């Protein structure tokens, strides 16, 4: 999982560098010149060569082994008592560990004078405090280049402003690099790349945020753009891409028209960014498609070769056209044209096709079957940020759109081909993916096959959410696999699901309906029931989320205790039902009270039997008279006990029962 996030970050940087042309080559060449002039150039070269060699060896070794499903992720302590076993526990553990790292970094930064020892050769910059730039700092253009290369946006802005105050003249290449950095990050600092866990758990939340304008109008980026004289095509394209990336689409279009008027050529990436926001520039479906065609024609006239980014931008816009039939036609036409040009789709391309053809309220489409037949067995590398949406969307369609378990297995096999698991995305997408897969397999596969998969994946790869656990419990009940109930209860305790009323109700009802043939399993059922009772009694009354005490739950606990021959515990449950009727929601099933009464008759315990009859009458059971007759027929009562029983259920009821018995004779 950690590896997946680390692998995802490199493409993100690569995407940033490809988006703004030539910045990588410029920074690399300048860095190499500095290294050649520096005293540690040989050491740096040795370090780079050694790093490449180590990575190659580790990659080769990793390819020889598969995932160990019996072991937790290596970021957790290798101790069964310390390994988190719930979703919230995993998240808390990982982010707490990262919080400690951030605290250490803060201490290092705040007390930087204590961390100036430099024994490593070549020096490891990540171990040293970051320099703090203020009005008294001596900065040069090389300083600005360094902070740009470190992707430190706030420091780059500060250094740039200091250089402006000093009247330093910056080279056009440095200004261009600075402009690209500002446009990509909109003047804000990016989340540090070493905070892997925070990125892993935050990306899903950010992806669900509504797309809206976040561009900082008249900010530092636009100031730097105006300072580049004369304005170059690279500067125009960087600003245009920054505006479209942060949804300042109106001004981006004005800038595009200004470039056309001045004859400034655009890059392929600039055209791609405009195509991606076409749905914000035009209202109707036909108008949007016409604008896409115009932009593609303009690219052709300029002699630009479209790439996979162009394809994905067009397909993304088409996927927002709703249920229109033209959208499907446009999508297929676009895909066919780009294949003629030799542009191979990425996973994002297929993701947009799925969004176009498989609408929630639209007709059923089997396009995923065609896509899988084309890409089965292939290993992909990330080419678009939306590549990480394919697998989670495909599995959602397998479950909710097609309900096809064979296709789901095919998608899962593709995910585990090569390094494709790197494209699962983040924690949120991974959880949704397995949620859909488990729900589909639970309802379609033979129970034994599903439980084999469950045992393989849970808990180290996936921890079922309460909704999935509810479906598993129902499948166990439906298939009569009663031996699984104790194990699933243990999982519920570990996964912190024991405060879910629906799960407690389901597991108790399932154990009541499936009466085990063996005494050992009956005793295990009773232990589970008593664990639930203990939790009900011990829960904090001031806790916000409490497990409600209901009559059906207590009734099922009574039945399971009585089946195991534990009459005293069943009596405790009935006492709670009787004494705390104002706190208990609802009443137990009649079967629970009847079993209690039958046990009293078998034990000749008249006192508890009459007490049970009193509760039946108070709870309003119309069958109280029948139970009273059952008691009278089952055990010899004294005159006082008969009178007490008649006072509880009514003498007329007892008389009716006696008359009915005589008539039957």
Helices and strands as residue ranges (DSSP letters): H 2-19, H 23-37, H 41-62, H 87-110, G 112-115, G 125-127, H 141-149, H 153-166, H 172-185, H 196-207, H 220-227, H 233-245, H 249-262, H 268-276, H 278-281, H 285-302, H 308-319, H 325-340, H 347-357, H 367-375, G 385-389, H 390-397, I 398-402, H 405-415, G 420-424, H 427-444, H 447-457, H 466-479, G 482-484, H 485-494, H 501-513, H 519-538, H 551-563, H 567-579, H 590-603, H 606-618, H 624-634, H 639-649, H 651-664
